[in-house]
Amino acid sequence: MHQTLSSLTHEILDVLDDVTGPEIPKPISLHEPEFSELEKQYVLDCVQSGWVSSVGAYVDKFEDLLRLKTGAKHAVAVVNGTAALQVCLHLVGVAAGDEVLVPTLTFVATANAVSYQGAIPNFVDSDPLRLSIDPVKLEAYLERIGEVRAGGLYNKETGRRIAAMVVLHVFGHPADMDVLQAVADRFGIVIVEDAAESLGSTYKGHHAGTLGKIAAVSFNGNKIATSGGGGAILTMDDDLGVRAKHLTTTARISAGWEFVHDEVGYNYRMPNLNAALGCAQLERLDDFVARKRKLAEVYHLAFDKTSGLNSLREPTDSQSNYWLNAVFAPDRVSRDAVLKASNDAGYQTRPCWVPMHLLPMYQNCPRDDLSAAMTAVDRIVNLPSSPRIVGNT
Ligand SMILES: *Cc1c(COP(=O)(O)O)cnc(C)c1O
C-alpha cells in the first residue's frame, strides 16, 4: 500500500472537518430527519381531527403527493418499506418455492421480503462503480443456470422457478435499468424495484420507483423523507395499482356496513397520523434533494484533493438524491481505520451492509460469484449525509 493508515485517517478527518464546519455540534449522525413548522402543523391538525388511524384525509393527500413527485400512476401508502416490498413480490406472482434474484449488496429487508413469500433469494453480484446489479454478469449467470420453459424461467441447478428480480438503487444512485430490463425481458422475468433509498432520484429523466413493473419506497426515519415509519407501493400498471390498494387494506369489498373480504389481505395501511408527517416531508422533498446534492458536490470537491479516498458519484445517465454519501478506501484494513478515526472524532460514519449471503439465514441460498460486491463492501464508508450539514432553509 502506497499510503500509510495515518495519512488516510488525516485525510478523512480533514474532509469531514471542512465539509461540516465548526458550527455543527458533534456527534454528527449518519442521517437524521429534519422537521419544520409544517410537520408540527399537519400532525397537530391530524390529532385534533380525531382521525389518527387507518382512515383519514392525510393518507389520500400523501398518495396524491407521491404520484405528483414521482410521476407514478398509482401510489399506495403502507406501514413500511419492507411490507411494500413483500406485497410487490406477491402482486407479480412470487409464490412459495420460487426463487427471486436479489443483489447480495442490499439491506436485509430486500431478502426478508422474499422469504416472507416463502420464496428463496438467489444472490447476484453488483457493478463495482454503480453498486447495483451488474447486468453483464447477471446475463452470463442466467445463461449458465437458467432455462426458459413453458411456465417461465427455471434454475437448472435447483429445479425451482425464478419468478422475479429485485433491483435496488444503492444509496439513491439509480441502477442501469434499460440494460437490466433487456436481460429481464430476454429471460421473461419481471423487475420489482427496491426504491427504498431513491425517492427523488431519476434515471434518464424518469423517477426511481417508476422504472420497473412495481416498486417499494420507504419512509423510515433514516430515509430522505420520513413518515416516522412508513412505505409506499408505486406502479404505472392500473391493475397492479388497484390490487395493491385492495390487498393492503384487508381486501375488503364495498358491501354497505358488512365486513366482506374476498381474499387473504393484509392490514398494511399507513396510519393517518404518519401520513400527516409524511405529507409535510413530501412537500419539502425538492428542497431536501437540492441540499443533499449540494452536500455531495462539497464532498466530491474535498475528496478530489485527497490521494487515498474516492467519493462515489452518481452515474452519468442519472440524477441521484445522494441519500447516503460514500467513499471508497483502498482496502478493508484502511476502511476500518477510517471508520474508527471518524467515529472517535464524533462523525457517525458506517460500513456498508454485511452481504446477504454471509448472514446465517441466507448462507445456503443459491448464488453467483459475488466477488465485486465483496470488494465493494471491503472498501465502502458511508458519510454523514443529513441535509442540514449544508444549512437549513
Ligand atoms: C430502508 C430499506 C428498506 C426497508 O424499509 P423499511 O421502511 O425500513 O421497512 C428496504 N430496502 C432497502 C434497500 C432499504 O434501505
The ligand as a Gaussian input file, in Angstrom:
#p B3LYP/6-31G(d) Opt

LIG

0 1
 C      -34.855000       1.071000       4.354000
 C      -34.779000      -0.003000       3.353000
 C      -35.792000      -0.973000       3.229000
 C      -36.920000      -1.173000       4.190000
 O      -37.674000      -0.113000       4.545000
 P      -38.419000      -0.087000       5.960000
 O      -39.372000       1.047000       5.783000
 O      -37.370000       0.192000       6.996000
 O      -39.111000      -1.377000       6.168000
 C      -35.704000      -1.900000       2.206000
 N      -34.674000      -1.905000       1.365000
 C      -33.667000      -1.008000       1.457000
 C      -32.549000      -1.083000       0.488000
 C      -33.679000      -0.049000       2.464000
 O      -32.662000       0.812000       2.564000

